[in-house]
Amino acid sequence: LGIEEEDLEENVRQRIMEGIPRLMGEEPQPLSDRARDIIPYIGKLFSIDFDAELGQKVRYLDPQQLMEMTFLALRKLLVGMALQRPLILAFEDLHWADESTLLLIRHLAQRVAQIPVLAVGTYRDTDLKPGRAITIDGDPFLVVASQFGRKSQSKANMQCKLKNLKTGQVMARNFQGAEKIE
């Protein structure tokens, strides 16, 4: 769609209105029923409202309904695109993905098996999983909890709660990606 963060709202609206049909091999005017079923939900992802006809589709939905209808719209868009030419979907850094993103990926994976789509995902696994025993400065610790973290624009790190197996004390510790763990 060519939407940039600094684009004005009206430009974003126009790019959605023209771009969605084109992605599916359609002309932007007049809008097809398929495009009308997709555009309001894509617009909502960009916080863009549409006129009464398109806007009413999303206006009164509760959050769960909005999510389900957005997933359906995204699926319709991907099917429309894949019917034009095979499609590759790349999902990067899935270890950072929030629950709704993972739900979307599951939704798409279950429903696009009959179209030419290749989905590729990357994620970073960790050895600092809960239950693992590690040694720090000669003391034994048990990983109680862990998650990837990032403070502002800094490098990724692993945020852990560790239990000292000698003293029983629990402490928080961040590990950087290059840090070696025994």
N, C-alpha and C positions, 0 to 999 in steps of 0.2 A: 504494500500500500504506500510505501514511501513516507510514512508519518514520522516526523521528528519531534523531539521533546519540546522544542521552542515554537512549533507550529501554532498558529492561532486557531481557536475553536472552529471558526467557519471553514478554514482550510482543511482541518481534520475531517469535518463533516462531509465536505465535498470529496475528499479522497476516499472515504468509506463508500459514499453513494456511487462513485464512479468505479472504484477499484474492485469492490466485491463482485459485481457482475462480470467484469473483465477477467478476474481470476477464474471464473467458471466458464469462460468462453462466450459470454453474452454481451450485448450492447447495454450501456447504462440507461438508455431511454428507449422505450418505456421500461420501467422496472418490471422484471418477471415476478411471479408469485414466489418463486424460490428465493430471489434476492430480497423480497419484502419480508420473508421469514427469517432471514439471516441478519440483515443490516441493523435493526434496532439493538440486537444483543451484542454485536461487535461494537456498535457505538457506545453502549453502556460500559464496555471494558475500557473505553477511552474517556468516560464521563461526558459523552456527547448525547444531547437530547435531540429528538427529531420532531417533525410536525405532528399534528394530532393523529393522523392515520397510522404512521409508523410508531410514534411514541406511545400510543395506547397499549401496544403489545407488552411493554415492560413496566408501564407506570404503576400498576397496582399489584404486582407480584411480590410475594413475601420472599425473603432471601433464599430459601430452599427452592422455591419454584423458579426464581431467577437463575440460580445456578443450573438447575436441570434444563431449562430452556436454552441457556447459553451453551451448555454442552451439546445439546441437539443442534443448535445453529452452527457451532463449530464443526460438528460431524457433517452436516449438510454441505458446508463450505469445502471441507476436505474431499468429500465424495465428488462434488462438482469439479474441483481442481484435478483430482486423480483421473476423472473420466476424460479430461483434456490430454493429459500426459502422465506417465508414472510420477509418483511423488515420493520424496524423501523427507521425513520428519526427523530433526535432530533435537534431542532434549539433553542439554548439557548441565553438568553439576547437579544431578538429581539429589545428591546428599543435602542440598540447600532447599529443595522443593518443599513448599507448604502442603498441607493436607488437600486443599482444593486442587492444586496442580496434579498431585498424584491421583486423585479421583478422576480428573479429566483424562489423564493418560490411560487409566484402567478402562474408563468408559469408551475411549476411542479404540483401544486394543480389542475390546470385546465386540465391536460393531463394524469394523472396517476390514474384516478378513477377506471379503469378496472383491476388493478393489486393489489396484496396483499401488500399494503404499509400503514403503520400507521405513520402519521406525527404529532409530538408534538412540540409545541413552547412555550417558556417561555418569559415573558417580565415583566417589572416593570411599573405599572401605577403610575401616580402621581396625587396628589390633587392640585398641583400648576399649574393648567391649566390657560391660558389667560382668563381674565374676572372674576376670583375669587377674592373676597375681603378678605384680611387678616389683622391681627393686629400685629404690631411689637412695643414693648416698649410703648404700649398704643396708637400709631398712626395708623390710617387706611391707607392701601395701596391697590392698585389694581394691580394684576399680568398682565403685558402688554405682556410679552413674557417669555417662559421658554423652557429649553432643558436640557437633561441629559448631564453631562460633566465629564471629568476626566483629571487631569493634570498629565502627565507622569504615574508613577506607583501608584499615590495616590488613595485614596478611591473615589468612585463615589460621585458626588454631583449634585444638581439641580441648574443650572445657570439661574437666573431670572432677568428680568427688571421689576422694581416696580415703580408705580407712587404714590407718597404721595398724598392722597386725600385732605389733608389740604393745602399743599403748592403748589401742582402741579408739584413739582420737580420729575424727573425720576432718579432712581439710579439702579446700578447693585448690586446684592447680590447672594452669593452662599449659598445654604443650604445643610448641611450634612444629610445623611440618617436617623440618630437617632434624629435629631433636631425636636422638637415639634413646630407645626405651628398652630396658632389660627385662 
